Amino acid sequence: MLKSTFPWLIVAVTGCVMIAAFFVPPLAEWKNEAGAWFEILAAMAFVVGGANLFAQHLKKISARRAGWGYSAVTLFSFVVTLVVGLFKVGVIGEDPNYPWAGHYQAEGSALWWLYQFAYQPLIGTMFALLAFYVASAAFRAFRAKNTEATMLLTAAFIVLLGRTYAGTWLTSAVPDDYSALTFPGMTAIILGVFNTAGQRAIMIGIALGVAATSLKVLLGVDRSYLGSDGD
Amino acid sequence: MISVMAVVLCLLTLCTRPILAQDTAAAPTDAIAPPSKLIAKDHDNDAGTAIDLEWTLSPDDQPQRKPRVVVGYQVFRSLADGMERVSLESLTPGTVKFTDRSCKYGAAYLYEVVAVGSGNRDSEPARLAQPVRAVRQWFDASRVWFGVIVLIVCGCVIGFTEIVKAGRGTHVRAIAGLKAIEEAAGRATEMGRPCLFVPGLRDMNEISTVAGINVLSHVARIAAEYDATIEVPTCRSLVMTAARETVQAAYIAAGRPEAFNDDRISYITDEQFAYVAWMTGYMVREKPAACFYMGTFFAESLILAETGNSIGAIQIAGTSQAAQLPFFVAACDYTLIGEELFAASAYLSGEPQQLGSLKGQDAGKALAAALLIAGCLLATETSLLPKTTQFAQALDYLTNSILR
């Protein structure tokens, strides 16, 4: 009983406090308190996550499962980053009597170096891949297979052209009174009218979905996310 | 010669005199005119910790005068007995309002506003005649209409839930993406490959993550029934803990508790692109037969969905991030759009009390549509009949009071 009912009670009480804090100004501080408790829980869970990461990769290495080399690199990186961060390796404090008083991310420290010259380039590389994926997805999405796809292709063509100098130049002869017929004008109409209308309809649906799901969570109607009641 | 020099000196003296006189007149010795008409009143809809100040500019605060005579304003506060005088804020020239949000509830304060000139010249202060206290409001009146709308929507959800629980059935339209979950799990079993479930990037305090975990419960149960393995890499430790509990409960409900393996629900990293790197590596190596993306996604949505597409997996996605929906639509077989992600758990469970909540959402949509139509009509009338002020007032009330 306790395994799912007690967590649900915590969720319900916290949820009610958050709602009350939204409408009752003197209770606004309670909202911050609830947020602080969540941060404490998340920090404790971070230790659980770190332990899980360590255990998973150690298992993989000891069993010599496929790709165990990657696990070894991951664990090595994890330990090195943890050690240089915790012990503030290379951090020079402003007061020589208290060298540890410097910030752990201070420029020139080992952690700063790892972040700047190892982590950032890796993140940048992953993000750069997105450009190629956008191209391949666009190629597939914009094939004129049926009426809807053709309309999508046409709209995309106008918007892409309307955002470039070529689009402005191609329709530069159109008089100002008919500026809606230029590529930039049509782009503005497509984005400002059709696209915004669709986006807002989706947003209203999402907001209502959030409200209904929150209510189900508060009332305990749907407790799937809490697991079973069996202890 | 001497007489010529004397004449020149006299001329020089005569020419220099007025210049020196002008310099003396321009020297910054004049007092700066103070700001005036300082008034203070309680800040609305707060916990009694803020006071609004308003004053009239110093006559010397004129932007066209170069260099500017007044370079700013300084606000001071003291207790009613004149003790604890503190400087609160330095404001730019031309400022006529300031809200002091650092008041103690119940304390009476006196305020002074001083115009600050160049060269540290300050004007005489504009003072409050009477001390002022912040007043506590027990209800935020600016949120009345929001409260009314929330009550209507929640009332509809609870009302329809009770109606459906009482045995009056409800029709729920088929959602292709959710019907395909069983097909995807069956395909994974046939191919002897795992199902991959990605619960998004956010933590358990995000309602779309909770919705995603609710869907995971049903996906895991179907996977358990089909004897398919399910892999849930998470990028938040709390999500990992919740997902483990959920999947274990699903395996128990499916009558196969021994098949549950908590190693398959693991924490990867909190970092967005490091998480993506792990996932794409896993997809390419293990080639899961079915990929589910349910939760909050950002730039990584397309990288994940395109990688899944390239390995030929059946892909079903749902997110509350409207900006990511086009990417999922382009790369996935099925996409849950908008509220469908939040409806998924109710749809899959088939429980009457959950299905009733969908009907309540429909009532909310009807209310939103009614407000939209009313707004469109009022805006049209206002533009067609600009002299009729009632329409403009109604439109203003709708947009700035009801929908604020």
Interface residues (C-beta under 8 A of the other chain):
Chain A: K3 F22 F23 V24 P25 P26 A28 E29 F38 L41 A42 A45 F46 V47 V48 G49 G50 N52 L53 Q56 K59 A66 G67 Y70 L122 I123 M126 F127 L129 L130 Y133 V134 S136 A137 A138 R140 A141 Q199 A201 I202 M203 I204 G205 I206 L208 G209 V210 A211 A212 T213 S214 L215 K216 V217 L219 V221 D222 S224 Y225 L226 G227 S228 G230
Chain B: N45 D46 A47 G48 R136 Q137 W138 F139 D140 R143 G147 V150 V153 C154 V157 I158 T161 D203 M204 N205 I207 S208 V210 A211 I213 N214 L216 S217 H218 R236 S237 L238 M240 T241 A242 R244 E245 T246 Q248 A249 I252 A253 D263 S266 Y267 I268 T269 D270 E271 F273 A274 V276 A277 G281 R285 A299 L302 I303 A305 E306 S320 A322 L325 F327 V329 A330 A331 I337 G338 E339 E340 L341 F342 A343 S345 A346 S349 Q353 Q354 S357 L358 G360 Q361 G364 K365 A368
